[in-house]
Amino acid sequence: MANFFKKLFGKDGDKEQDKQNQQEELLKGEEQLSDEEIEKLLFEEEEEEAVQELEISEVQADDLEDFEAEEFEDEAVQELEISEVQADIIEESEEEELEAEEAKVSFFSKLKDGLFKTRKNITDKINDVLISFKSVDEDLFDELEEILITSDVGVETTMRILDNLRLKVKQQNIKEPMQIKELLKQEMLEILGTSTEAIGTHSPEVILVIGVNGVGKTTSIGKVSSKLKKSGKKVLIAAADTFRAAAIDQLEVWGRRAGVDVIKHQEGSDPAAVIFDAISAAKSRKTDVLICDTAGRLHNKKNLMEELRKIFKVIDREYPEAHKEVMLVLDATTGQNAISQAKIFKEVANITGIILTKLDGTAKGGIVIGIKSELDIPVKLIGVGEKVNDLQEFIPEDFVDALFAE
């Protein structure tokens, strides 16, 4: 570019001086040269100047063309780079949407597979009954009643469902038995309600996990910790079940798997003291979610109530700004016994949600409907497998769709 501007803006003063000197030389030698020779010299000089100007013009044009070409090329490269960046952003966005959709489809498949035993016990039997009847009568309702009760939906809940079905059949003048299937799905969805707020959405948040020994409490804590950690949350675990042998060791194993620290004391220590230290650690580390394990001894309800009362008091006093969740872990394979456990714990604590484990291992998945109907406590998480990702948010619509899937 320097050559271009040097050629474009030459020293005009020097050029003019050279021309004047040449003219003076011509004048000095005017007496010795003829007019024809002088005219020839002047013509040659003008011709030389014209050639020089033409060469300069050509150089200027070439340089200008090169300059414009470089500018155009730079702009084209920039536009190409912008287009590539935009394409990458669009591609990443599409990939994220695809991954989210695949994850949703994948879990629905797991849910459908996990409910295989329950579906065989409820849906398949209902289909067989509806096909075998030619009309809608009381005998049909008696058959449905038996199916629902034996699937652990519960007597009270079953009566409620069937009373509503009878009313809708009459109001809508339904004659075909197969039409009852859709009404039954609607009844179940009305009982289960809509999806509730997921745990771990607040910061700071304390999740107190309660439940009897053997229902999968420690495993659920580990899976929830891993799930929240993967979502970008800073998580801490408090090992406050200090009386059950190996409870602390099991939590530490899960903590290492999930990359989450565990605050612990010695076995037999005061659970409330563990919670106190865990809250202090959560504050100093700016933790998003503190998950607290607790004892699950129901053989002495008085001691359990007193222990939980002390823990609640410590949390309210030391961490008033934290959002609180009390999650009750129930084993789906225990059927109606799970509802009995829930009733006892409800006397002790203000339960905000239920984690229902081992749903894939039972034919009595109707317990989900019975829990919500009899206790009015939302099921927030369900386990449909042994893997970490098999503990997922409970979505009523997906549950009913998977239950009645062909």
C-alpha positions in Angstrom: 0.0 0.0 0.0 2.9 2.3 0.7 4.0 2.0 -3.0 0.5 2.8 -4.2 0.4 6.1 -2.3 3.9 7.0 -3.2 3.1 6.6 -6.9 -0.3 8.3 -6.5 1.1 11.4 -4.7 4.6 12.0 -6.2 6.7 15.1 -5.7 5.1 17.5 -8.2 7.5 20.3 -7.3 10.5 18.3 -8.4 8.8 17.4 -11.7 8.0 21.0 -12.5 11.6 22.1 -11.7 13.0 19.5 -14.1 10.7 20.7 -16.8 11.8 24.3 -16.3 15.5 23.4 -16.4 15.0 21.5 -19.7 13.3 24.5 -21.2 16.1 26.8 -20.1 18.6 24.4 -21.8 16.6 24.5 -24.9 16.5 28.3 -24.9 20.3 28.5 -24.3 20.9 26.3 -27.3 18.2 28.0 -29.3 20.7 29.9 -31.4 22.5 26.7 -32.3 19.3 24.6 -33.0 16.9 25.1 -35.8 13.2 25.6 -35.3 12.4 22.1 -36.6 14.9 20.5 -34.1 13.5 22.6 -31.2 9.9 21.5 -32.1 11.0 17.9 -32.3 12.6 18.1 -28.9 9.5 19.6 -27.4 7.3 17.0 -29.0 9.5 14.2 -27.6 9.4 15.8 -24.2 5.6 16.0 -24.3 5.3 12.4 -25.6 7.6 11.2 -22.7 5.5 13.0 -20.1 2.3 11.5 -21.6 3.8 8.0 -21.4 4.9 8.6 -17.8 1.4 9.9 -16.9 -0.2 6.9 -18.6 2.2 4.5 -16.7 1.3 6.3 -13.5 -2.4 6.0 -14.2 -2.0 2.3 -15.0 -0.1 1.7 -11.8 -2.7 3.7 -9.8 -5.5 1.8 -11.5 -3.8 -1.6 -10.7 -3.1 -0.6 -7.1 -6.6 0.7 -6.7 -8.0 -2.5 -8.2 -5.8 -4.6 -5.8 -6.9 -2.5 -2.9 -10.5 -2.9 -3.7 -10.0 -6.6 -4.3 -8.3 -6.9 -0.9 -11.2 -5.0 0.7 -13.8 -7.2 -1.1 -11.9 -10.3 -0.1 -11.7 -9.2 3.6 -15.5 -8.5 3.6 -16.2 -11.8 2.0 -14.1 -13.6 4.6 -15.8 -11.7 7.4 -19.2 -12.5 6.1 -18.2 -16.2 5.7 -16.9 -16.3 9.3 -20.1 -14.7 10.6 -22.2 -17.2 8.6 -20.1 -20.1 10.0 -20.5 -18.8 13.6 -24.3 -18.4 13.0 -24.4 -21.9 11.6 -22.6 -23.3 14.6 -24.9 -21.5 17.0 -28.0 -22.9 15.1 -26.4 -26.3 15.0 -25.7 -26.3 18.7 -29.2 -25.1 19.5 -30.7 -27.9 17.3 -28.4 -30.5 19.0 -29.5 -29.3 22.5 -33.2 -29.5 21.5 -32.6 -33.0 20.0 -30.7 -34.2 23.1 -33.5 -32.8 25.4 -36.1 -34.6 23.2 -34.1 -37.8 23.1 -33.7 -37.6 26.9 -37.5 -37.2 27.3 -38.2 -40.1 24.9 -35.6 -42.2 26.6 -37.0 -41.7 30.1 -40.6 -42.3 28.9 -39.4 -45.6 27.5 -37.8 -46.4 30.8 -41.0 -45.4 32.6 -43.0 -47.5 30.3 -40.7 -50.5 30.8 -40.6 -49.8 34.5 -44.3 -50.0 34.7 -44.5 -53.3 32.8 -45.6 -55.3 35.9 -48.2 -52.7 36.9 -49.4 -52.4 33.4 -49.9 -56.1 33.2 -51.8 -56.1 36.5 -54.0 -53.0 35.8 -54.3 -52.0 32.1 -54.2 -55.5 30.5 -56.8 -56.7 33.0 -59.0 -53.7 32.4 -58.7 -54.2 28.6 -59.8 -57.8 29.0 -62.8 -56.9 31.1 -63.9 -54.1 28.7 -63.6 -56.4 25.7 -65.6 -59.2 27.4 -68.6 -56.9 28.2 -71.2 -56.0 25.6 -72.7 -53.2 27.6 -72.0 -50.9 30.6 -73.6 -52.3 33.7 -73.0 -52.8 37.4 -71.2 -56.1 36.8 -68.6 -54.2 34.8 -68.0 -51.8 37.6 -67.6 -54.7 40.0 -64.9 -56.1 37.8 -63.1 -52.8 37.6 -63.3 -52.4 41.4 -61.5 -55.7 42.0 -58.7 -54.8 39.5 -58.0 -51.4 41.1 -58.1 -52.6 44.7 -55.7 -55.5 44.0 -53.3 -53.1 42.3 -53.1 -51.1 45.6 -54.9 -48.1 44.4 -56.7 -48.4 47.7 -60.3 -49.1 48.7 -61.2 -45.5 49.4 -59.6 -44.2 46.2 -61.2 -47.0 44.1 -64.7 -46.1 45.4 -64.1 -42.5 44.6 -63.0 -43.3 41.0 -65.9 -45.7 40.3 -68.5 -43.3 41.7 -67.2 -40.6 39.4 -67.2 -43.1 36.5 -70.8 -44.0 37.1 -71.8 -40.4 37.1 -70.0 -39.6 33.9 -71.4 -42.7 32.1 -74.9 -41.5 33.0 -74.3 -37.9 32.1 -72.7 -38.7 28.7 -75.0 -41.7 28.0 -72.1 -44.0 27.3 -73.0 -47.4 26.0 -69.7 -48.8 24.7 -67.5 -50.4 27.5 -64.2 -49.4 25.7 -65.2 -45.7 26.1 -64.7 -46.1 29.9 -61.0 -46.5 29.4 -60.5 -42.9 28.5 -62.7 -41.8 31.4 -60.6 -43.9 33.7 -57.4 -42.1 32.5 -59.1 -38.7 33.1 -60.1 -39.7 36.7 -56.5 -40.8 37.5 -55.1 -37.5 36.1 -57.6 -35.5 38.2 -56.4 -37.3 41.3 -52.7 -36.9 40.5 -53.0 -33.3 39.5 -50.4 -31.3 37.7 -46.6 -31.5 38.0 -45.3 -29.7 41.2 -42.1 -27.6 41.6 -39.0 -29.7 41.4 -36.7 -30.0 44.3 -33.4 -28.1 44.2 -34.8 -25.2 42.3 -34.1 -22.6 45.1 -30.9 -21.4 46.4 -30.2 -21.8 49.3 -32.3 -24.9 49.9 -32.4 -27.5 52.6 -33.8 -30.9 51.7 -34.6 -33.1 54.7 -34.9 -36.7 53.7 -37.0 -39.0 56.0 -38.2 -42.6 55.8 -37.8 -46.0 57.4 -34.7 -48.1 57.0 -34.6 -50.2 53.9 -36.8 -48.1 51.5 -33.8 -46.8 49.6 -33.3 -43.5 51.5 -29.5 -43.4 51.2 -29.5 -44.4 47.6 -32.1 -41.8 46.8 -29.9 -39.1 48.5 -27.0 -40.2 46.4 -29.0 -40.1 43.2 -30.5 -36.7 43.9 -27.1 -35.3 44.8 -25.7 -36.5 41.5 -28.6 -35.2 39.6 -28.4 -31.7 41.2 -24.6 -31.6 40.8 -24.9 -32.4 37.1 -27.4 -29.5 36.7 -24.7 -27.1 38.0 -25.8 -26.8 41.6 -23.3 -26.8 44.5 -24.4 -29.6 46.8 -23.5 -30.7 50.3 -24.7 -33.8 52.2 -25.3 -34.0 56.0 -25.0 -37.6 57.4 -27.4 -37.2 60.3 -28.5 -40.8 60.5 -25.9 -41.5 63.1 -27.5 -44.6 64.7 -27.8 -47.0 61.7 -24.7 -49.0 61.2 -22.8 -48.2 58.0 -25.2 -45.3 57.1 -22.4 -42.8 57.1 -20.0 -45.0 55.1 -22.7 -45.6 52.4 -23.3 -41.8 52.1 -19.6 -41.2 51.7 -19.5 -43.7 48.8 -22.3 -41.9 47.1 -20.7 -38.6 47.8 -17.5 -39.7 46.1 -19.5 -40.9 43.1 -21.3 -37.6 42.7 -18.4 -35.4 43.6 -20.2 -34.1 46.7 -18.7 -33.5 50.2 -20.3 -35.2 53.2 -20.4 -33.5 56.6 -20.3 -36.2 59.3 -19.7 -37.0 63.0 -18.9 -40.2 64.7 -21.5 -43.0 64.8 -24.0 -42.4 67.7 -23.5 -38.6 67.7 -26.3 -36.1 68.1 -28.0 -35.7 64.7 -28.9 -32.1 65.4 -25.2 -31.3 66.0 -24.4 -32.8 62.5 -27.1 -30.6 60.9 -25.7 -27.5 62.8 -22.2 -28.1 61.4 -23.5 -28.9 57.9 -25.4 -25.6 57.8 -22.3 -23.7 58.9 -20.4 -25.4 56.1 -23.1 -24.7 53.5 -23.1 -21.0 54.4 -19.3 -20.6 54.2 -19.1 -22.5 50.9 -22.1 -20.7 49.4 -23.8 -24.1 48.8 -27.0 -24.1 46.7 -28.6 -27.3 48.2 -28.0 -29.0 51.5 -29.4 -32.6 51.7 -29.8 -34.0 55.1 -30.1 -37.7 55.9 -32.1 -38.6 59.1 -32.8 -41.7 61.1 -35.7 -43.9 60.1 -36.6 -45.7 63.3 -40.4 -46.2 63.6 -40.3 -48.7 66.5 -40.1 -45.8 68.9 -42.2 -43.0 67.4 -41.7 -40.7 70.4 -37.9 -40.7 70.1 -38.2 -40.2 66.3 -40.5 -37.2 66.7 -38.2 -35.6 69.3 -35.2 -36.1 67.1 -36.8 -34.6 64.1 -38.2 -31.7 66.2 -34.7 -30.8 67.3 -33.4 -30.9 63.7 -36.2 -28.7 62.5 -35.5 -26.2 65.3 -31.8 -26.0 64.3 -32.6 -25.4 60.6 -35.2 -22.7 61.4 -32.8 -21.0 63.8 -29.6 -21.3 61.9 -30.8 -21.2 58.2 -34.1 -19.1 58.1 -33.3 -17.8 54.6 -33.2 -21.3 53.1 -36.1 -22.8 51.3 -37.1 -26.1 53.0 -38.3 -29.4 51.5 -39.2 -32.5 53.6 -39.0 -35.5 51.3 -40.5 -38.9 52.5 -38.9 -41.9 50.8 -41.4 -44.8 50.3 -40.8 -48.3 48.7 -43.5 -48.9 46.1 -43.2 -52.7 46.5 -44.6 -52.4 50.1 -48.0 -51.3 48.7 -50.5 -50.2 51.3 -47.9 -50.4 54.0 -46.2 -47.4 52.4 -49.4 -45.4 53.0 -49.3 -46.5 56.6 -45.7 -45.3 56.9 -46.6 -42.0 55.3 -49.5 -41.4 57.8 -47.1 -41.9 60.7 -44.4 -39.5 59.3 -47.1 -37.0 58.5 -47.8 -36.8 62.2 -44.2 -36.0 62.8 -43.3 -33.6 59.9 -44.8 -31.4 57.3 -44.0 -33.5 54.3 -43.7 -31.5 51.1 -43.1 -34.4 48.7 -42.6 -38.1 48.2 -39.8 -40.1 46.6 -41.2 -43.4 45.4 -38.6 -46.0 44.9 -38.6 -49.4 43.2 -41.6 -48.7 41.0 -40.1 -51.0 38.4 -40.1 -53.9 40.8 -43.8 -54.0 41.6 -47.1 -54.9 40.0 -48.9 -52.6 42.4 -47.9 -49.2 40.9 -51.4 -48.1 41.7 -50.0 -47.0 45.0 -49.0 -43.7 43.3 -52.7 -42.8 42.9 -53.6 -44.0 46.4 -50.8 -41.9 48.1 -52.0 -38.7 46.4 -55.7 -39.4 47.0 -55.5 -40.4 50.6 -52.6 -38.2 51.9 -52.7 -35.3 49.4 -48.9 -35.3 49.2 -47.4 -35.0 45.8 -45.1 -37.6 44.4 -42.1 -35.6 43.2 -39.5 -38.3 42.2 -39.9 -41.9 41.1 -37.3 -44.7 40.7 -37.7 -47.0 37.7 -34.3 -48.6 37.8 -31.0 -49.0 39.6 -28.9 -46.5 37.6 -28.3 -42.9 38.8 -30.4 -41.4 36.0 -33.3 -43.7 36.7 -34.6 -41.5 39.5 -36.6 -38.7 37.7 -39.2 -36.1 38.3 -42.7 -37.5 38.4 -44.9 -36.1 35.6 -48.5 -37.3 36.1 -49.4 -37.1 32.3 -46.4 -39.3 31.5 -47.2 -41.8 34.2 -50.8 -42.3 33.1 -49.7 -42.5 29.4 -47.1 -45.1 30.2 -49.6 -47.0 32.4 -52.1 -47.3 29.5 -49.5 -47.6 26.8 -50.1 -50.4 24.3 
